């Protein structure tokens, strides 16, 4: 998560700007892309990922445009109010005693305090929720907050699934619940941290571990690709909803677009679009390369988490190194992703957060336990990614930008712009319905498979027990 920069502060160097944007969009979702390519096919995956990337970037730029439209309107209102105030100050009425009486000055912007921050010095900073408030009122802010809250919690749950799955690959006697009992207490303690700055070092370590692990996986894909029998799938309509949901999930930084834009120094902020678009071209190319190479490397054997396909070495176990790096990275990223969740909940539940520390701590423990319970109920990494991507990520990345842009620019949009806004909304709504139905169907099938496995296991145990009893009985009989 990137902190916004004040006037005169923020990133100026192109490399730092690129790194901030790049890191915000590279997360655990990329590890599920090879399996998504397996479900949809190579050609379909490349086309859908390119289309989703293009539309996501366009939608995120609409949110930035909305911010500056609101700031421009704010300045116009302030200028108008200033002229009105000067005019009123010149109007002096004399009372019966001949004393001057100042006419009351009305602040025309008195109702805007909930939209923009009131500071001594005007600062052009705004959140996604502020844009929603101005566009659709209180319901707009609530929509944004709920979508961010659920999606960020979903990301945390995906991290827990990834960590437990990879650790269980080496310690098969440890069950999911055992790992959660070990992981959740320290995560609760880490979420007690109230300032993101305190997590800066661990966040940096996490990102370095992420990039190292991704590099090793890509290297292994290319090195291993000639050893696997290929069964590449080109296209699959049945896999389209699943791949669409996963690809939207991968652009998980959509809710942070205004924070990223504000992280630039004021004098270079007008170049944000250029930096952002060029970085997202690289990110999307990496998504496609990583997913396609991972699937081509392992074919039909591609796992839901690509690291589970890495073979265990003899002397130097690169698979263990990669998994360890990623598990550490996601473990330390968990409190960072949970940070906005706590801020949103505290804003709605507590009037004075500073004086209710223990209630805040209890809320943090509760949310960590909720994420653990969700993992118990949905222990499937790919299915959870698809469900979060189909619901909240689609809302943040497509539907709300289109609605907000139409509302804020009402009456001043060209036909082409209106068509683009409605296209985003239409794709978002259809994608939400189709992808959510597909994700729920996959969850149901996964649950049925688990029930069948438990039934078979129970039957085998019963059969073994009966055989042992019968065998002992026949042995003891004369």
LUMZABA-84151 format. One record per residue (C-alpha): x, y negated, z negated; residue number from 1. Coordinates in Angstrom, 1 decimal. Example, Ala and Ser with C-alpha at 12.3 -4.5 7.8 and 13.67 -1.06 7.14 Angstrom:
2
u_v_w_n
12.3_4.5_-7.8_1
13.7_1.1_-7.1_2
***
This chain:
478
u_v_w_n
0.0_0.0_0.0_1
1.4_-3.4_1.0_2
1.1_-6.5_-1.0_3
0.1_-9.6_0.6_4
2.6_-12.4_0.9_5
2.0_-15.9_-0.3_6
2.8_-19.1_1.6_7
6.5_-19.1_2.4_8
6.9_-15.5_1.2_9
6.5_-12.2_3.0_10
8.3_-10.2_5.7_11
10.1_-12.0_8.5_12
12.5_-9.4_9.8_13
11.0_-7.3_12.7_14
12.5_-4.1_11.2_15
10.8_-4.7_7.8_16
7.5_-5.5_9.5_17
7.7_-2.4_11.6_18
8.6_-0.3_8.6_19
5.6_-1.6_6.5_20
3.1_-0.8_9.3_21
4.7_2.5_10.2_22
4.8_3.8_6.6_23
1.1_2.7_6.1_24
0.0_5.1_8.8_25
2.2_8.1_8.3_26
0.8_10.4_5.7_27
-0.1_14.0_5.0_28
-2.7_14.0_7.7_29
-0.1_14.5_10.4_30
0.7_17.9_8.9_31
-2.8_19.1_9.9_32
-2.5_18.0_13.5_33
-0.9_21.2_14.9_34
-3.9_23.2_13.6_35
-6.2_20.5_15.1_36
-4.5_20.9_18.5_37
-4.9_24.7_18.1_38
-8.7_24.2_17.7_39
-9.2_21.6_20.5_40
-6.5_22.5_23.0_41
-3.5_20.5_24.3_42
-5.1_18.4_27.0_43
-8.2_17.6_25.0_44
-6.0_16.8_21.9_45
-3.8_14.4_23.8_46
-6.8_12.6_25.4_47
-8.8_12.3_22.2_48
-5.8_11.1_20.1_49
-5.0_8.5_22.7_50
-8.6_7.3_22.8_51
-9.0_7.2_19.0_52
-5.7_5.4_18.6_53
-6.6_2.7_21.2_54
-10.1_2.2_19.7_55
-8.8_2.1_16.2_56
-6.3_-0.6_17.0_57
-8.9_-2.6_18.8_58
-11.3_-2.3_15.8_59
-8.6_-3.3_13.3_60
-7.7_-6.3_15.3_61
-11.4_-7.3_15.2_62
-11.2_-7.4_11.4_63
-8.2_-9.7_11.6_64
-10.1_-11.9_14.0_65
-13.0_-12.0_11.6_66
-10.7_-13.2_8.8_67
-9.4_-16.2_10.9_68
-12.9_-17.0_12.1_69
-14.0_-17.3_8.4_70
-10.9_-19.3_7.5_71
-11.5_-21.7_10.4_72
-15.1_-22.1_9.3_73
-14.0_-22.7_5.7_74
-11.6_-25.4_6.8_75
-14.3_-27.1_8.9_76
-16.6_-27.1_5.9_77
-13.9_-28.4_3.6_78
-13.1_-31.2_6.1_79
-16.8_-32.1_6.3_80
-17.2_-32.0_2.6_81
-14.2_-34.3_2.1_82
-15.6_-36.8_4.5_83
-19.0_-36.6_2.8_84
-17.4_-37.1_-0.6_85
-15.5_-40.2_0.5_86
-18.7_-41.6_2.0_87
-20.7_-41.0_-1.2_88
-18.0_-42.5_-3.4_89
-18.5_-45.8_-1.6_90
-22.2_-45.8_-2.4_91
-22.6_-47.7_-5.7_92
-25.9_-48.4_-7.3_93
-26.5_-51.1_-9.8_94
-28.7_-50.3_-12.8_95
-30.8_-52.9_-14.7_96
-27.8_-54.0_-16.8_97
-25.8_-54.7_-13.8_98
-23.4_-51.8_-14.5_99
-22.1_-49.6_-11.7_100
-23.5_-46.1_-11.6_101
-21.7_-43.4_-9.6_102
-24.0_-41.3_-7.4_103
-23.6_-37.6_-8.1_104
-21.5_-35.8_-5.5_105
-22.8_-32.4_-4.4_106
-20.2_-29.8_-3.5_107
-21.4_-28.3_-0.2_108
-19.2_-25.2_-0.7_109
-20.4_-24.4_-4.2_110
-21.9_-21.1_-3.0_111
-18.7_-19.8_-1.4_112
-16.7_-18.9_-4.5_113
-17.6_-15.2_-4.0_114
-16.2_-15.2_-0.5_115
-12.8_-16.8_-0.7_116
-10.5_-17.2_-3.7_117
-10.6_-20.6_-5.4_118
-7.1_-21.8_-6.0_119
-5.4_-25.1_-6.5_120
-3.6_-24.7_-3.2_121
-5.5_-23.3_-0.2_122
-4.1_-19.9_0.7_123
-5.5_-18.0_3.8_124
-5.8_-14.6_2.0_125
-8.9_-12.3_2.3_126
-9.8_-8.7_1.8_127
-11.8_-6.3_3.9_128
-14.5_-6.6_1.2_129
-14.6_-10.4_1.6_130
-15.2_-10.0_5.3_131
-18.0_-7.6_4.6_132
-19.6_-10.0_2.1_133
-19.6_-12.9_4.5_134
-20.9_-10.6_7.4_135
-23.7_-8.6_5.6_136
-23.9_-10.1_2.1_137
-23.4_-8.0_-1.1_138
-24.3_-4.8_0.8_139
-21.4_-5.4_3.2_140
-18.9_-5.6_0.3_141
-20.4_-2.5_-1.3_142
-20.2_-0.5_1.9_143
-16.5_-1.4_2.2_144
-15.7_-0.7_-1.4_145
-17.6_2.7_-1.4_146
-15.9_3.8_1.8_147
-12.4_2.8_0.5_148
-13.2_4.5_-2.9_149
-14.3_7.8_-1.4_150
-11.6_7.9_1.3_151
-8.8_7.1_-1.0_152
-10.0_9.8_-3.5_153
-10.2_12.2_-0.6_154
-6.6_11.5_0.4_155
-5.6_12.2_-3.2_156
-7.5_15.5_-3.1_157
-5.8_16.4_0.2_158
-2.4_15.8_-1.5_159
-3.3_18.1_-4.3_160
-4.3_20.9_-1.9_161
-1.1_20.5_0.1_162
1.0_20.7_-3.0_163
-0.7_23.7_-4.5_164
-0.8_25.6_-1.1_165
2.9_25.1_-0.5_166
3.9_25.9_-4.1_167
1.7_29.0_-4.1_168
3.5_30.2_-0.9_169
6.5_30.8_-3.1_170
4.8_31.8_-6.4_171
1.9_33.9_-5.3_172
1.0_34.9_-8.8_173
0.1_31.3_-9.6_174
-3.5_30.5_-8.8_175
-5.0_27.1_-7.8_176
-6.3_26.4_-11.3_177
-2.9_27.1_-12.8_178
-1.2_24.5_-10.6_179
-3.9_21.9_-11.3_180
-3.4_22.4_-15.0_181
0.3_21.6_-14.5_182
-0.2_18.7_-12.1_183
-3.1_16.8_-13.4_184
-1.7_15.7_-16.8_185
1.4_13.9_-15.4_186
-0.7_12.4_-12.7_187
-3.1_11.0_-15.3_188
-0.1_9.3_-17.0_189
1.1_7.8_-13.7_190
-2.3_6.4_-13.0_191
-2.1_4.4_-16.3_192
0.3_2.1_-14.5_193
-1.5_-1.2_-13.9_194
0.9_-2.8_-11.4_195
1.9_-1.5_-8.0_196
5.4_-3.0_-8.4_197
6.1_-0.5_-11.1_198
5.6_2.3_-8.5_199
7.8_0.7_-5.8_200
10.8_2.9_-6.4_201
8.9_6.2_-6.5_202
6.9_5.0_-3.4_203
10.1_4.4_-1.5_204
11.5_7.8_-2.5_205
8.2_9.4_-1.4_206
8.3_7.7_2.0_207
12.0_8.7_2.6_208
11.1_12.3_1.6_209
8.2_12.2_4.0_210
10.3_11.0_7.0_211
13.1_13.6_6.2_212
10.6_16.4_6.0_213
8.8_15.4_9.3_214
12.1_15.2_11.1_215
13.1_18.7_10.0_216
9.7_20.1_11.0_217
9.9_18.5_14.5_218
13.5_19.8_14.8_219
12.4_23.3_13.9_220
9.5_23.1_16.4_221
11.8_22.4_19.3_222
14.3_25.0_18.0_223
11.7_27.7_17.5_224
9.5_27.1_20.5_225
11.3_29.7_22.8_226
10.9_32.5_20.2_227
7.1_32.5_20.1_228
4.7_34.1_22.5_229
2.6_31.2_24.0_230
-1.2_31.2_24.0_231
-1.8_27.5_24.7_232
-5.4_26.4_24.8_233
-6.0_23.5_27.2_234
-9.5_22.4_26.2_235
-12.3_23.5_23.8_236
-15.6_21.7_23.4_237
-16.3_23.6_20.2_238
-13.1_22.1_18.7_239
-13.8_18.6_19.8_240
-15.7_17.4_16.6_241
-13.0_18.9_14.3_242
-10.2_17.2_16.2_243
-12.0_13.9_16.4_244
-12.5_13.9_12.6_245
-8.8_14.8_12.0_246
-7.5_12.2_14.4_247
-9.6_9.5_12.7_248
-8.3_10.7_9.3_249
-4.8_10.2_10.6_250
-5.4_6.4_11.0_251
-6.0_6.2_7.2_252
-4.4_2.7_7.0_253
-7.5_1.0_8.6_254
-8.7_-0.2_5.2_255
-5.3_-2.0_4.6_256
-5.1_-3.9_7.8_257
-5.6_-7.3_6.1_258
-3.1_-6.5_3.5_259
-0.6_-5.6_6.2_260
-1.3_-8.8_8.1_261
-0.9_-10.9_4.9_262
2.4_-9.2_4.1_263
4.0_-11.2_7.0_264
5.5_-14.6_6.2_265
3.2_-17.4_7.3_266
5.5_-18.7_10.1_267
5.5_-15.3_11.8_268
2.0_-14.2_11.0_269
0.7_-15.2_14.4_270
2.9_-12.4_15.9_271
1.3_-9.7_13.8_272
-0.8_-8.4_16.7_273
2.3_-7.9_18.8_274
4.1_-6.1_16.0_275
1.1_-4.0_15.1_276
0.2_-2.9_18.6_277
3.8_-1.9_19.5_278
4.1_0.0_16.2_279
0.8_1.8_16.7_280
1.9_2.9_20.1_281
4.9_4.6_18.5_282
2.8_6.1_15.7_283
0.2_7.5_18.2_284
3.0_9.0_20.3_285
4.5_10.6_17.2_286
1.1_12.1_16.3_287
0.7_13.6_19.7_288
4.2_14.9_19.9_289
4.1_16.4_16.4_290
0.7_18.0_16.9_291
1.4_19.4_20.3_292
4.9_20.7_19.6_293
3.7_22.3_16.3_294
0.9_24.2_18.1_295
3.1_25.2_21.1_296
5.7_26.4_18.8_297
3.5_28.8_16.8_298
0.5_29.4_19.1_299
-2.4_31.3_17.6_300
-0.5_31.7_14.4_301
-0.5_27.9_13.6_302
-1.6_27.4_10.0_303
-3.9_24.6_8.7_304
-0.7_23.1_7.1_305
2.2_23.4_9.5_306
4.8_23.8_6.8_307
3.3_27.2_5.9_308
4.6_28.4_9.3_309
8.2_27.6_8.4_310
10.1_30.9_7.8_311
11.9_31.4_4.6_312
15.7_31.3_5.1_313
18.3_33.6_3.6_314
21.2_31.3_2.6_315
19.9_27.8_3.1_316
16.1_27.8_2.9_317
15.2_24.8_5.0_318
11.5_25.6_4.6_319
11.8_25.3_0.8_320
13.7_22.0_1.2_321
11.0_20.6_3.5_322
8.1_21.7_1.3_323
9.9_20.4_-1.9_324
10.4_17.0_-0.3_325
6.8_16.8_0.9_326
5.4_18.0_-2.4_327
7.5_15.4_-4.3_328
6.5_12.7_-1.8_329
2.8_13.4_-2.1_330
3.0_13.8_-5.9_331
4.4_10.2_-6.2_332
2.1_8.8_-3.6_333
-1.0_10.1_-5.5_334
-1.0_7.2_-8.0_335
-0.4_4.7_-5.2_336
-3.5_6.0_-3.3_337
-5.5_6.0_-6.5_338
-4.6_2.4_-7.3_339
-7.3_0.7_-5.2_340
-9.9_3.2_-6.4_341
-9.3_2.1_-10.0_342
-9.3_-1.6_-9.1_343
-12.7_-1.3_-7.3_344
-14.3_0.7_-10.1_345
-12.9_-1.6_-12.8_346
-14.3_-4.6_-10.9_347
-17.8_-3.1_-10.9_348
-17.8_-1.5_-14.4_349
-15.9_-3.9_-16.6_350
-16.4_-7.6_-17.2_351
-13.0_-8.1_-18.8_352
-10.5_-5.5_-17.7_353
-7.5_-6.8_-19.7_354
-9.4_-6.3_-23.0_355
-10.7_-2.8_-22.2_356
-7.4_-0.9_-21.7_357
-8.7_2.3_-23.3_358
-11.8_2.3_-21.3_359
-9.7_1.8_-18.2_360
-7.5_4.7_-19.2_361
-10.5_6.9_-19.8_362
-11.8_6.0_-16.3_363
-8.4_6.9_-14.8_364
-8.4_10.3_-16.5_365
-12.0_10.9_-15.3_366
-11.1_10.1_-11.6_367
-8.0_12.4_-11.7_368
-10.3_15.2_-13.1_369
-12.8_14.4_-10.3_370
-10.1_14.9_-7.7_371
-9.1_18.2_-9.3_372
-12.7_19.4_-9.4_373
-13.1_18.5_-5.8_374
-10.1_20.6_-4.9_375
-11.6_23.5_-6.8_376
-14.8_23.2_-4.8_377
-13.1_22.4_-1.4_378
-9.7_24.1_-1.5_379
-9.2_23.9_2.3_380
-6.9_21.2_3.5_381
-8.1_21.0_7.1_382
-11.8_21.0_6.2_383
-11.4_18.3_3.5_384
-9.5_16.2_6.0_385
-12.3_16.6_8.6_386
-15.0_15.8_6.1_387
-13.3_12.6_4.9_388
-12.4_11.6_8.4_389
-16.0_12.2_9.6_390
-17.6_10.1_6.9_391
-15.6_7.3_5.3_392
-12.8_6.9_7.8_393
-15.2_6.6_10.7_394
-17.2_3.9_8.8_395
-14.0_1.9_8.0_396
-12.4_2.3_11.4_397
-15.3_2.0_13.8_398
-18.7_1.1_12.5_399
-18.0_-1.7_10.1_400
-15.5_-3.6_12.3_401
-18.1_-3.7_15.1_402
-21.0_-4.8_12.8_403
-18.9_-7.4_11.0_404
-17.5_-8.9_14.3_405
-21.0_-9.2_15.8_406
-22.4_-10.8_12.6_407
-19.5_-13.3_12.0_408
-19.2_-14.3_15.7_409
-23.0_-14.3_16.2_410
-23.9_-16.5_19.2_411
-20.3_-17.1_20.4_412
-19.5_-13.7_21.9_413
-19.2_-12.8_25.6_414
-21.2_-9.9_27.1_415
-18.0_-7.9_27.2_416
-17.3_-8.5_23.5_417
-20.8_-7.5_22.5_418
-20.5_-4.3_24.6_419
-17.2_-3.5_22.9_420
-18.7_-4.0_19.4_421
-21.7_-1.9_20.2_422
-19.5_0.8_21.7_423
-17.5_1.0_18.5_424
-20.7_1.2_16.4_425
-22.2_3.9_18.8_426
-19.0_6.0_18.8_427
-18.7_5.7_15.0_428
-22.3_6.7_14.4_429
-22.3_9.6_16.8_430
-18.9_10.7_15.6_431
-20.1_10.6_12.0_432
-23.1_12.7_12.6_433
-21.5_15.3_14.9_434
-18.2_15.6_12.9_435
-19.9_15.7_9.5_436
-22.2_18.5_10.7_437
-19.2_20.4_12.1_438
-17.2_19.9_8.9_439
-20.0_21.1_6.7_440
-20.4_24.1_8.9_441
-16.7_24.9_8.6_442
-17.0_24.5_4.8_443
-19.9_27.0_4.7_444
-18.0_29.5_6.9_445
-14.9_29.2_4.7_446
-17.1_29.7_1.6_447
-18.6_32.8_3.1_448
-15.2_34.2_4.0_449
-14.1_33.7_0.4_450
-17.2_35.5_-0.9_451
-16.6_38.4_1.6_452
-13.0_38.7_0.5_453
-14.0_38.8_-3.2_454
-16.6_41.4_-2.3_455
-14.1_43.6_-0.5_456
-11.6_43.1_-3.3_457
-14.2_44.1_-5.9_458
-15.2_47.2_-3.8_459
-11.5_48.3_-3.5_460
-11.0_47.9_-7.3_461
-14.2_49.8_-8.0_462
-13.2_52.6_-5.6_463
-9.7_52.8_-7.1_464
-11.1_52.9_-10.6_465
-13.5_55.7_-9.7_466
-10.8_57.7_-8.0_467
-8.6_57.4_-11.0_468
-11.4_58.5_-13.3_469
-12.4_61.4_-11.1_470
-8.7_62.4_-10.8_471
-8.1_62.4_-14.5_472
-11.3_64.3_-15.1_473
-10.4_67.1_-12.6_474
-6.9_67.3_-14.1_475
-8.2_67.7_-17.7_476
-10.9_70.3_-16.8_477
-9.8_74.0_-17.3_478
***
